[in-house]
Amino acid sequence: MDLAESYRDCARLTRREARNFYYAFLSLPKRQRLAVYALYAFCRQADDVVDGTGSSEAKRRGLHRLRERLGKAASGDPEEGPDLALADAIHAFGVGPDDLADVLDGMEADLTLRRVPTFDALREYAYYAASVVGLATLPILNEAIPPTDRMREAAIDLGIGLQLVNVLRDVAEDLDRGRIYLPGDEMAALGVDERALKRRPMPDIVRRLLERQAGRADEYLQRGRRLVPLLPRSGRRCTWLLAEIYGRILARIRAADYDVLSQRVSIPAPQKVWLLLSAIRRRA
């Protein structure tokens, strides 16, 4: 596999799996977009390891293998087809291998995570699930210029906001997998347990719990929007679009009175296309 074919494979994977992110990536110039596809493909491989069949130990071995491949890609000696694009993206834009290694740390922690006891624990989970991906992507959005501390702080907030929206949207799906990513202490204080989460119609105590998480998600999204004006114009579009898509998903969750248990809230593809066109036309 040559470099061009490696990038094409990463682009196909992203188009098939990325959903909301794919529309945001389309707003980037081609060179940056391909580099982001390479990072996404790496993260997706890690996702597939964790979500696949097999024992926890076998999955840990799979993540360890990805660490080895990351190290070789970062040193300029890529081992497998997709790693050619990853190595090129790392060296062309100065992507930090440590940030990508943190992605794998988060994936490994998720192998055993079934509950989060507090919001602090949920925030840490969100950091490793989403913020570290944003930190890895920052040098690409910043056109190969090392990001500032202010950029990294805003990217962390944006990632937490995106993941908190995901947690809200996916409560039912996570329940089916035996996972609850809502703060355990707040559930206990409101009298919410797993049975309450599965009850239909949704009890008011569950709605209050979700409303509180929605407020936090909105707060982090707004703080994450600080990143937009700090980036070059090409990076602003992508970041604005991501925040806008997830902000609208959050608005739909609120409009549905937090009923995420009987439906999966999303925004339709035509609206995403409209937002993409709006992002491209943005002057600031």
C-alpha positions as CSV (number, residue, x, y, z in Angstrom):
1,M,0.0,0.0,0.0
2,D,1.4,3.4,-0.9
3,L,0.7,6.7,0.9
4,A,-2.1,7.8,-1.4
5,E,-3.9,4.5,-1.0
6,S,-3.4,4.6,2.8
7,Y,-5.1,8.0,2.9
8,R,-7.9,6.8,0.7
9,D,-8.6,3.9,3.1
10,C,-8.6,6.3,6.1
11,A,-11.1,8.6,4.2
12,R,-13.4,5.6,3.4
13,L,-13.4,4.5,7.0
14,T,-14.1,8.0,8.2
15,R,-17.0,8.5,5.7
16,R,-18.5,5.2,6.8
17,E,-18.1,5.5,10.6
18,A,-17.7,9.2,11.6
19,R,-21.3,10.4,11.3
20,N,-21.3,13.9,12.8
21,F,-17.5,14.3,12.6
22,Y,-17.4,13.6,8.9
23,Y,-19.4,16.7,8.1
24,A,-17.1,18.8,10.2
25,F,-14.0,17.4,8.5
26,L,-15.4,18.2,5.1
27,S,-15.0,21.9,5.9
28,L,-11.2,21.5,6.0
29,P,-8.8,22.0,3.1
30,K,-7.8,18.7,1.5
31,R,-4.3,18.4,3.1
32,Q,-5.6,19.0,6.6
33,R,-8.7,16.9,6.0
34,L,-6.7,13.9,5.0
35,A,-4.5,14.2,8.1
36,V,-7.5,14.3,10.3
37,Y,-8.9,11.2,8.5
38,A,-5.6,9.4,9.4
39,L,-6.0,10.3,13.1
40,Y,-9.6,9.3,13.1
41,A,-8.8,5.9,11.5
42,F,-6.2,5.2,14.2
43,C,-8.8,6.1,17.0
44,R,-11.4,4.0,15.2
45,Q,-9.1,1.0,15.2
46,A,-8.8,1.4,19.0
47,D,-12.6,1.6,19.3
48,D,-12.9,-1.6,17.3
49,V,-10.5,-3.4,19.6
50,V,-12.4,-2.3,22.7
51,D,-15.9,-3.0,21.2
52,G,-15.0,-6.3,19.6
53,T,-15.4,-9.8,20.9
54,G,-12.9,-11.5,23.1
55,S,-11.6,-11.2,26.7
56,S,-10.4,-8.1,28.3
57,E,-6.9,-9.5,28.3
58,A,-7.1,-10.0,24.5
59,K,-8.3,-6.5,24.1
60,R,-5.5,-5.2,26.1
61,R,-3.1,-7.0,23.9
62,G,-4.8,-5.4,20.9
63,L,-4.3,-2.0,22.4
64,H,-0.7,-2.8,23.2
65,R,-0.2,-3.7,19.6
66,L,-1.6,-0.4,18.5
67,R,0.8,1.4,20.9
68,E,3.7,-0.4,19.1
69,R,2.4,0.6,15.7
70,L,1.9,4.2,17.0
71,G,5.5,4.3,18.2
72,K,6.8,3.1,14.8
73,A,4.6,5.6,12.9
74,A,5.9,8.4,15.1
75,S,9.5,7.4,14.5
76,G,9.0,7.4,10.7
77,D,8.9,3.6,10.3
78,P,5.2,2.8,9.8
79,E,4.3,-0.9,9.9
80,E,0.9,-1.4,8.4
81,G,-1.2,0.2,5.6
82,P,-3.1,2.8,7.6
83,D,0.0,3.7,9.6
84,L,1.6,5.2,6.4
85,A,-1.0,8.0,6.5
86,L,-0.7,8.3,10.3
87,A,3.1,8.7,10.1
88,D,2.8,11.3,7.4
89,A,0.2,13.3,9.4
90,I,2.3,13.2,12.5
91,H,5.4,14.5,10.8
92,A,3.7,16.9,8.4
93,F,1.7,18.7,11.2
94,G,3.6,18.0,14.4
95,V,0.9,15.8,15.9
96,G,1.9,14.8,19.4
97,P,2.3,11.0,19.8
98,D,1.7,11.4,23.5
99,D,-1.8,12.8,22.8
100,L,-2.6,9.7,20.7
101,A,-1.1,7.5,23.4
102,D,-3.6,9.1,25.8
103,V,-6.4,8.0,23.5
104,L,-5.3,4.4,24.0
105,D,-5.0,5.0,27.8
106,G,-8.7,6.1,27.7
107,M,-9.7,3.1,25.7
108,E,-7.9,0.7,28.1
109,A,-9.6,2.3,31.1
110,D,-13.0,1.9,29.4
111,L,-12.5,-1.9,29.3
112,T,-13.5,-2.1,33.0
113,L,-15.5,1.1,33.4
114,R,-19.2,0.4,34.0
115,R,-20.2,3.2,36.4
116,V,-18.9,6.6,37.2
117,P,-19.2,7.5,41.0
118,T,-19.1,11.3,40.6
119,F,-19.1,14.1,38.1
120,D,-15.4,14.5,38.5
121,A,-15.0,10.8,37.4
122,L,-17.4,11.5,34.4
123,R,-15.3,14.6,33.4
124,E,-12.1,12.5,33.5
125,Y,-13.8,9.8,31.4
126,A,-14.9,12.5,28.9
127,Y,-11.4,13.9,28.8
128,Y,-9.9,10.6,27.8
129,A,-12.8,9.7,25.5
130,A,-12.9,13.0,23.5
131,S,-10.6,15.8,24.7
132,V,-7.4,13.9,24.0
133,V,-8.6,13.4,20.4
134,G,-9.1,17.1,20.1
135,L,-5.6,17.8,21.5
136,A,-4.1,15.4,19.0
137,T,-6.0,17.2,16.2
138,L,-5.1,20.7,17.2
139,P,-1.8,20.9,15.4
140,I,-3.6,20.0,12.1
141,L,-6.3,22.6,12.7
142,N,-3.6,25.2,13.6
143,E,-1.8,24.5,10.2
144,A,1.2,22.8,11.7
145,I,1.9,25.6,14.2
146,P,2.3,24.4,17.8
147,P,-1.0,25.2,19.7
148,T,-0.9,27.6,22.6
149,D,-2.0,26.7,26.1
150,R,-5.2,28.7,25.6
151,M,-6.0,26.6,22.6
152,R,-5.4,23.4,24.5
153,E,-7.5,24.5,27.4
154,A,-10.4,25.4,25.1
155,A,-10.0,22.1,23.2
156,I,-10.2,20.2,26.4
157,D,-13.5,22.0,27.3
158,L,-14.9,21.4,23.9
159,G,-14.1,17.7,24.0
160,I,-15.7,17.3,27.4
161,G,-18.8,19.1,26.1
162,L,-19.1,16.9,23.1
163,Q,-18.7,13.7,25.2
164,L,-21.3,14.9,27.7
165,V,-23.8,15.3,24.9
166,N,-22.9,11.8,23.7
167,V,-23.5,10.5,27.3
168,L,-26.9,12.1,27.3
169,R,-27.8,10.9,23.8
170,D,-26.6,7.3,24.4
171,V,-28.1,6.5,27.8
172,A,-30.4,3.8,26.5
173,E,-27.6,2.3,24.3
174,D,-25.2,2.3,27.2
175,L,-27.7,0.6,29.4
176,D,-28.1,-2.2,26.9
177,R,-24.3,-2.7,27.2
178,G,-24.4,-2.7,31.0
179,R,-22.9,0.7,31.4
180,I,-24.2,3.9,33.1
181,Y,-22.1,7.0,32.6
182,L,-24.2,9.2,34.8
183,P,-22.8,10.3,38.2
184,G,-23.6,7.7,40.8
185,D,-23.8,10.0,43.7
186,E,-26.3,12.3,42.0
187,M,-28.3,9.2,40.9
188,A,-28.5,8.1,44.6
189,A,-29.4,11.6,45.8
190,L,-32.4,11.7,43.5
191,G,-33.4,8.1,44.1
192,V,-32.5,7.0,40.5
193,D,-31.3,3.4,39.9
194,E,-31.1,1.2,36.9
195,R,-34.7,0.2,37.1
196,A,-35.7,3.9,37.1
197,L,-33.7,4.5,34.0
198,K,-35.5,1.6,32.2
199,R,-39.0,2.7,33.3
200,R,-41.5,4.0,30.8
201,P,-42.7,6.6,30.8
202,M,-39.6,8.3,32.1
203,P,-39.9,9.3,35.8
204,D,-39.4,12.9,36.7
205,I,-36.4,12.0,38.9
206,V,-34.6,10.7,35.8
207,R,-35.6,13.8,33.8
208,R,-34.1,16.0,36.6
209,L,-30.9,14.0,36.5
210,L,-30.5,14.4,32.7
211,E,-31.4,18.0,32.9
212,R,-28.5,18.6,35.2
213,Q,-26.1,16.9,32.9
214,A,-27.5,18.9,29.9
215,G,-26.7,22.1,31.7
216,R,-23.1,21.0,32.2
217,A,-22.8,19.9,28.6
218,D,-24.0,23.3,27.5
219,E,-21.5,25.0,29.8
220,Y,-18.6,23.1,28.4
221,L,-19.7,23.5,24.8
222,Q,-19.8,27.3,25.3
223,R,-16.4,27.3,26.9
224,G,-15.1,25.1,24.1
225,R,-16.3,27.7,21.5
226,R,-13.4,29.9,22.8
227,L,-11.2,27.8,20.6
228,V,-12.8,29.0,17.3
229,P,-11.3,32.6,17.1
230,L,-7.9,31.3,18.2
231,L,-7.5,29.1,15.1
232,P,-6.6,30.0,11.5
233,R,-9.7,30.4,9.3
234,S,-9.6,26.8,8.0
235,G,-9.5,25.4,11.5
236,R,-12.3,27.7,12.8
237,R,-14.8,26.3,10.3
238,C,-14.3,22.7,11.5
239,T,-14.4,23.6,15.2
240,W,-17.4,25.9,14.8
241,L,-19.3,23.2,12.9
242,L,-18.6,20.5,15.5
243,A,-19.8,22.7,18.3
244,E,-22.8,23.7,16.3
245,I,-23.8,20.1,15.5
246,Y,-23.5,19.0,19.0
247,G,-25.2,22.1,20.4
248,R,-28.2,21.3,18.1
249,I,-28.3,17.7,19.3
250,L,-28.4,19.0,22.9
251,A,-31.2,21.5,21.9
252,R,-33.2,18.6,20.5
253,I,-32.6,16.5,23.7
254,R,-34.1,19.5,25.6
255,A,-36.9,19.9,23.2
256,A,-37.8,16.2,23.7
257,D,-38.0,16.9,27.4
258,Y,-34.9,14.7,27.9
259,D,-36.6,11.5,26.6
260,V,-33.5,9.8,25.3
261,L,-34.7,6.4,26.5
262,S,-37.3,5.8,23.9
263,Q,-35.5,7.4,20.9
264,R,-32.0,8.3,19.8
265,V,-31.8,12.0,19.2
266,S,-29.9,13.2,16.2
267,I,-30.1,15.9,13.5
268,P,-30.9,14.9,9.9
269,A,-28.3,14.8,7.2
270,P,-29.8,17.8,5.2
271,Q,-29.4,20.0,8.3
272,K,-25.7,18.9,8.6
273,V,-25.1,19.7,5.0
274,W,-26.7,23.2,5.5
275,L,-24.4,23.7,8.5
276,L,-21.4,22.6,6.5
277,L,-22.3,25.2,3.8
278,S,-22.8,27.8,6.5
279,A,-19.3,26.9,7.9
280,I,-17.7,27.3,4.6
281,R,-19.3,30.7,4.0
282,R,-18.3,32.0,7.4
283,R,-15.9,35.0,7.3
284,A,-14.7,34.9,10.9
